[in-house]
């Protein structure tokens, strides 16, 4: 099977990009002919090269090259310019696909689907996307199911953004496959607590990921004085940096200089980070599943999460962690204090979380399911 994998955000290497790196490796182990396409050079391209995958660069036109959600805020004039450039770009992609003649195209995000996915669809090449976000794209979500041969979702929560009538018409195209964590990478790692300035008696509650309103670091930061008073040994560790569009959000976070707050900045050593904390906080307002959730559980750490998106599909309340309503300040303070005061419960929940990852969220097994689904699509076309 000849597979084209497309990554539209090669400038960064977050959970989405790490997922694609894993799929590349598993595809190669399965004996498939793999081609990687990106829209520019960047951290992801370097990481792919380090594991033996050279990327073809098919650069976006100027109006499509902006990062993240900025494209959705274009005015009408800019949108018309984008549509003109989009048409020419799709023709370029068609020519490239005709030369390569892949059996299937895997798009790692919506922008890839609306460019490479459209080009592939016009040539009769099957298209697959693995949708990891429950955040709606507006009218763009109307195009997703009609374009794909299979629309993989990482949780039931992702389905809510597709029009109900489309779910009925295209329901057979939707397949749920959870993402996961590689247990081997989260075993036998070294603590880096001293790097973060954590003392042995400190209890570290970490929020890990890009700092923005969706990830909702403000939900814990506004409560810092109350947490410090209730649980003096608690430390709130912010791991990550804001994107350009979220710098104002970061700059307006309260209590960022409080003594119990530790901001580590961006880290690429996630196994060591997770091993060094005592509990993960995932307080997102929207979350497809939360890659960091399974990574913390793979490290044997309990999770305090909001009842948002796919988080409740991963965290079992009272067994692998605690679930709260996102804006229930007292519930969050109580959950942090309860885990501060119960080290045995933290250990038991952490062990239960690792066992749950082993049975339901083991990355190699989950990603093998994605490859098997694509194999099935090609087999059914013969």
C-alpha positions as CSV (number, residue, x, y, z in Angstrom):
1,X,0.0,0.0,0.0
2,X,1.3,3.4,-1.0
3,X,0.3,6.0,1.6
4,X,0.7,9.8,1.5
5,X,0.7,11.4,5.0
6,X,0.2,15.1,5.1
7,X,1.1,17.4,8.0
8,X,-0.1,21.1,7.6
9,X,1.6,22.4,10.7
10,X,5.2,21.4,10.5
11,X,6.4,24.5,12.4
12,X,5.6,22.8,15.7
13,X,5.7,19.4,17.3
14,X,2.8,19.0,19.6
15,X,0.5,16.0,20.2
16,X,-0.9,16.0,16.7
17,X,2.6,15.9,15.1
18,X,3.9,13.2,17.5
19,X,0.9,11.1,16.6
20,X,1.8,11.3,12.9
21,X,5.4,10.4,13.7
22,X,4.2,7.2,15.3
23,X,1.9,6.4,12.4
24,X,4.8,6.8,10.0
25,X,6.9,4.3,11.9
26,X,4.1,1.8,12.3
27,X,3.3,2.0,8.6
28,X,6.9,1.3,7.7
29,X,7.0,-1.6,10.1
30,X,3.9,-3.0,8.3
31,X,5.8,-2.9,5.0
32,X,4.0,-0.1,3.3
33,X,5.4,2.5,0.9
34,X,5.2,5.8,2.9
35,X,5.5,9.4,1.5
36,X,5.5,12.3,3.9
37,X,4.3,15.8,2.7
38,X,4.5,19.0,4.6
39,X,3.8,22.6,3.8
40,X,7.1,24.0,5.1
41,X,10.2,23.1,7.0
42,X,10.2,23.1,10.8
43,X,10.5,21.1,14.0
44,X,8.3,18.3,12.7
45,X,10.3,17.9,9.5
46,X,13.5,17.7,11.6
47,X,11.9,15.1,13.9
48,X,10.7,13.0,10.9
49,X,14.2,13.1,9.3
50,X,15.6,11.8,12.6
51,X,13.6,8.6,12.2
52,X,14.3,8.2,8.5
53,X,11.5,10.1,6.7
54,X,12.3,12.9,4.3
55,X,9.4,15.3,3.6
56,X,8.3,16.6,0.3
57,X,7.6,20.4,0.8
58,X,4.6,21.7,-1.1
59,X,4.5,25.2,0.2
60,X,1.2,27.0,0.9
61,X,0.3,30.2,-0.9
62,X,0.6,33.3,1.3
63,X,-3.1,33.4,2.4
64,X,-3.0,29.7,3.6
65,X,0.4,29.9,5.4
66,X,-0.8,31.5,8.6
67,X,-0.7,29.4,11.7
68,X,-3.7,28.1,13.6
69,X,-7.1,29.8,13.8
70,X,-6.0,33.1,12.3
71,X,-7.3,32.0,8.9
72,X,-10.9,31.9,10.3
73,X,-10.7,35.5,11.2
74,X,-10.1,36.8,7.7
75,X,-12.3,39.6,6.3
76,X,-14.2,39.1,3.1
77,X,-11.4,40.6,0.9
78,X,-8.8,38.3,2.4
79,X,-11.1,35.3,2.1
80,X,-11.7,36.0,-1.6
81,X,-7.9,36.2,-2.1
82,X,-7.5,32.9,-0.2
83,X,-10.1,31.1,-2.4
84,X,-8.3,32.2,-5.5
85,X,-5.0,30.9,-4.2
86,X,-6.6,27.8,-2.9
87,X,-7.9,26.8,-6.4
88,X,-4.4,27.2,-7.9
89,X,-2.8,25.3,-5.0
90,X,-5.2,22.3,-5.4
91,X,-4.4,22.1,-9.1
92,X,-0.7,21.9,-8.1
93,X,-1.5,19.1,-5.6
94,X,-3.4,17.2,-8.3
95,X,-0.4,17.2,-10.5
96,X,1.8,16.0,-7.7
97,X,-0.6,13.2,-6.8
98,X,-0.9,12.1,-10.4
99,X,2.9,11.6,-10.6
100,X,3.0,9.7,-7.3
101,X,-0.1,7.6,-7.7
102,X,-0.8,6.8,-4.0
103,X,-3.4,4.3,-2.9
104,X,-4.6,6.5,-0.1
105,X,-4.1,9.9,1.4
106,X,-4.0,10.5,5.2
107,X,-4.7,14.1,6.3
108,X,-3.6,15.0,9.8
109,X,-5.9,18.1,10.1
110,X,-8.7,20.0,8.6
111,X,-6.6,22.4,6.5
112,X,-4.9,19.4,5.0
113,X,-8.2,17.8,4.2
114,X,-9.5,21.0,2.4
115,X,-6.3,21.1,0.3
116,X,-4.7,17.8,-0.3
117,X,-7.9,16.0,0.6
118,X,-9.9,17.9,-2.1
119,X,-7.2,17.2,-4.7
120,X,-7.1,13.4,-3.9
121,X,-10.9,13.2,-3.9
122,X,-11.1,14.8,-7.4
123,X,-8.8,12.0,-8.6
124,X,-10.7,9.2,-6.9
125,X,-8.0,8.5,-4.3
126,X,-9.4,7.5,-0.9
127,X,-8.9,10.1,1.8
128,X,-8.7,9.5,5.6
129,X,-8.5,12.0,8.4
130,X,-8.0,11.3,12.1
131,X,-10.1,14.1,13.8
132,X,-8.8,15.0,17.3
133,X,-10.7,18.2,18.1
134,X,-14.2,18.7,19.4
135,X,-13.8,22.4,18.7
136,X,-16.2,23.3,15.8
137,X,-14.8,24.9,12.6
138,X,-18.1,26.4,11.7
139,X,-19.4,25.8,8.1
140,X,-16.1,24.0,7.3
141,X,-17.3,21.0,9.3
142,X,-20.0,20.5,6.7
143,X,-17.3,19.5,4.1
144,X,-15.5,16.9,6.2
145,X,-17.7,13.8,6.0
146,X,-18.5,14.2,2.3
147,X,-14.8,14.4,1.5
148,X,-13.5,11.4,3.3
149,X,-13.6,7.6,2.8
150,X,-13.2,7.2,6.6
151,X,-13.4,9.9,9.3
152,X,-11.6,8.6,12.3
153,X,-12.4,10.3,15.6
154,X,-10.5,10.0,18.9
155,X,-13.6,10.2,21.1
156,X,-17.4,10.3,20.8
157,X,-17.1,14.0,21.8
158,X,-15.6,14.8,18.4
159,X,-18.9,13.9,16.6
160,X,-20.8,16.7,18.1
161,X,-19.4,19.2,15.6
162,X,-20.7,17.4,12.5
163,X,-24.2,18.3,11.3
164,X,-26.8,15.8,12.6
165,X,-28.1,15.1,9.2
166,X,-24.6,14.3,7.9
167,X,-24.1,11.9,10.8
168,X,-27.1,10.0,9.5
169,X,-26.2,10.1,5.9
170,X,-22.4,9.5,6.3
171,X,-22.5,7.6,9.6
172,X,-20.7,4.5,8.1
173,X,-17.7,6.7,7.4
174,X,-17.1,7.5,11.0
175,X,-14.9,5.2,13.0
176,X,-13.7,5.7,16.6
177,X,-10.1,4.9,17.4
178,X,-8.6,6.3,20.6
179,X,-5.2,7.8,20.5
180,X,-2.7,6.5,23.0
181,X,0.7,6.6,24.7
182,X,3.6,4.3,24.3
183,X,4.0,2.6,27.6
184,X,7.7,1.8,26.9
185,X,8.5,5.5,26.6
186,X,7.0,6.2,30.0
187,X,8.8,3.5,31.8
188,X,12.2,3.6,33.5
189,X,12.7,7.3,33.1
190,X,14.5,9.7,35.4
191,X,13.0,12.4,37.6
192,X,13.8,16.0,36.8
193,X,12.0,17.5,39.8
194,X,15.1,19.4,40.8
195,X,15.1,21.2,37.4
196,X,11.7,22.6,38.3
197,X,12.8,23.6,41.8
198,X,10.5,21.0,43.4
199,X,11.4,19.9,46.9
200,X,10.8,16.3,48.1
201,X,7.7,17.4,50.1
202,X,6.2,19.4,47.3
203,X,3.1,18.0,45.5
204,X,3.2,19.0,41.9
205,X,0.0,19.6,40.0
206,X,0.9,20.2,36.3
207,X,-1.0,21.7,33.4
208,X,0.8,20.6,30.2
209,X,0.3,22.0,26.7
210,X,-0.1,25.2,24.8
211,X,-1.2,28.0,27.0
212,X,-4.5,29.4,25.7
213,X,-8.1,29.9,26.6
214,X,-9.2,26.5,25.3
215,X,-6.7,24.8,27.6
216,X,-8.0,27.0,30.4
217,X,-5.0,27.6,32.6
218,X,-6.9,30.6,34.1
219,X,-9.2,28.1,35.9
220,X,-6.5,27.2,38.3
221,X,-4.5,30.4,38.2
222,X,-7.3,32.5,39.6
223,X,-7.4,30.1,42.6
224,X,-3.7,30.1,43.5
225,X,-4.1,32.0,46.8
226,X,-6.8,29.7,48.0
227,X,-4.9,26.6,46.9
228,X,-1.7,27.8,48.7
229,X,-3.7,28.5,51.9
230,X,-5.5,25.1,51.8
231,X,-2.5,23.0,50.7
232,X,0.8,24.9,51.3
233,X,2.9,22.0,49.9
234,X,1.1,22.1,46.5
235,X,2.9,23.5,43.5
236,X,1.2,24.5,40.2
237,X,3.5,23.7,37.3
238,X,2.7,25.2,33.9
239,X,4.4,23.4,31.1
240,X,4.1,25.1,27.7
241,X,4.1,28.4,26.0
242,X,1.4,30.5,24.4
243,X,1.0,30.7,20.6
244,X,1.2,34.1,19.1
245,X,-2.6,34.5,19.1
246,X,-2.6,33.6,22.9
247,X,0.1,35.9,24.2
248,X,-2.5,38.4,25.6
249,X,-4.2,35.5,27.3
250,X,-0.9,34.4,28.9
251,X,0.0,37.9,29.9
252,X,-3.3,38.4,31.7
253,X,-3.1,35.2,33.7
254,X,-3.4,36.1,37.4
255,X,-0.9,35.0,40.1
256,X,1.7,34.0,37.5
257,X,4.5,35.2,39.9
258,X,3.0,33.6,43.0
259,X,5.6,31.5,44.9
260,X,3.7,28.2,44.4
261,X,3.6,28.7,40.6
262,X,6.3,27.2,38.4
263,X,6.4,28.0,34.6
264,X,8.8,25.7,32.9
265,X,8.2,26.9,29.3
266,X,8.1,24.4,26.4
267,X,9.5,20.9,27.1
268,X,10.1,18.1,24.7
269,X,11.0,15.5,27.4
270,X,7.4,14.6,28.2
271,X,8.2,11.2,29.9
272,X,10.5,12.9,32.3
273,X,8.0,15.7,32.9
274,X,5.2,13.3,33.7
275,X,7.4,11.1,35.9
276,X,8.3,14.2,37.9
277,X,4.8,15.5,38.7
278,X,2.3,14.1,41.2
279,X,-0.9,14.8,39.3
280,X,-2.0,16.2,36.0
281,X,-4.6,18.9,35.7
282,X,-6.5,19.0,32.4
283,X,-9.1,21.7,32.8
284,X,-9.9,22.3,29.2
285,X,-13.0,24.1,28.0
286,X,-12.9,21.9,24.8
287,X,-10.8,18.8,24.4
288,X,-11.1,15.9,21.9
289,X,-9.4,13.5,24.2
290,X,-6.3,15.0,25.7
291,X,-3.0,13.3,24.7
292,X,-1.4,14.5,27.9
293,X,-4.1,12.7,29.8
294,X,-3.0,9.2,28.7
295,X,0.6,10.2,28.9
296,X,0.2,11.1,32.6
297,X,-1.7,7.9,33.2
298,X,1.0,5.9,31.4
299,X,3.4,7.4,33.9
300,X,1.2,6.2,36.8
301,X,-0.1,9.7,37.7
302,X,-3.7,10.5,38.7
303,X,-5.6,13.1,36.7
304,X,-8.0,15.9,37.7
305,X,-10.0,16.7,34.6
306,X,-13.0,18.7,33.6
307,X,-16.2,17.0,32.3
308,X,-15.5,18.4,28.8
309,X,-15.1,16.7,25.4
310,X,-13.5,13.3,25.5
311,X,-11.8,13.7,28.9
312,X,-14.5,11.6,30.7
313,X,-14.0,8.8,28.2
314,X,-10.4,8.5,29.4
315,X,-10.5,9.4,33.1
316,X,-12.7,7.2,35.3
317,X,-13.9,9.3,38.2
318,X,-12.8,7.9,41.6
319,X,-10.6,5.3,40.0
320,X,-8.0,6.9,37.8
321,X,-8.6,10.4,38.8
322,X,-11.3,13.0,39.6
323,X,-13.7,14.8,37.2
324,X,-15.2,18.2,38.0
325,X,-17.3,20.8,36.3
326,X,-14.9,23.3,34.7
327,X,-16.1,26.5,36.4
328,X,-16.7,24.9,39.8
329,X,-13.9,26.6,41.7
330,X,-14.7,24.9,45.0
331,X,-14.7,21.5,43.4
332,X,-11.2,22.1,41.9
333,X,-9.8,23.3,45.2
334,X,-11.3,20.3,47.0
335,X,-9.9,17.9,44.5
336,X,-6.4,19.3,44.7
337,X,-6.6,19.3,48.5
338,X,-7.9,15.8,48.7
339,X,-5.1,14.4,46.5
340,X,-2.6,16.5,48.5
341,X,-3.8,14.8,51.7
342,X,-4.0,11.3,50.3
343,X,-0.7,10.0,49.0
344,X,-1.9,6.4,49.0
345,X,-4.9,7.4,46.9
346,X,-2.6,9.2,44.5
347,X,-0.5,6.0,44.1
348,X,-3.6,3.7,43.7
349,X,-5.2,6.0,41.1
350,X,-1.9,6.3,39.2
351,X,-1.5,2.5,39.1
352,X,-5.1,2.1,37.9
353,X,-4.5,4.8,35.2
354,X,-1.4,2.9,33.9
355,X,-3.4,-0.3,33.7
356,X,-6.2,1.5,31.8
357,X,-3.7,2.8,29.3
358,X,-2.3,-0.7,28.8
359,X,-5.8,-2.1,28.1
360,X,-7.4,0.8,26.1
361,X,-4.9,3.4,25.1
362,X,-1.7,1.6,24.1
363,X,-0.3,3.7,21.3
364,X,1.2,1.0,19.0
365,X,-2.0,-1.0,19.2
366,X,-4.2,2.0,18.5
367,X,-2.2,3.2,15.6
368,X,-2.0,-0.3,14.1
369,X,-5.8,-0.1,14.0
370,X,-5.6,3.1,11.9
371,X,-3.2,1.3,9.4
372,X,-5.5,-1.8,9.3
373,X,-8.5,0.5,8.6
374,X,-6.6,2.0,5.6
375,X,-5.7,-1.5,4.4
376,X,-9.3,-2.4,4.5
377,X,-10.3,0.6,2.5
378,X,-7.9,-0.3,-0.3
379,X,-8.9,-4.0,-0.2
380,X,-12.6,-3.1,-0.6
381,X,-11.8,-1.0,-3.7
382,X,-10.2,-3.9,-5.5
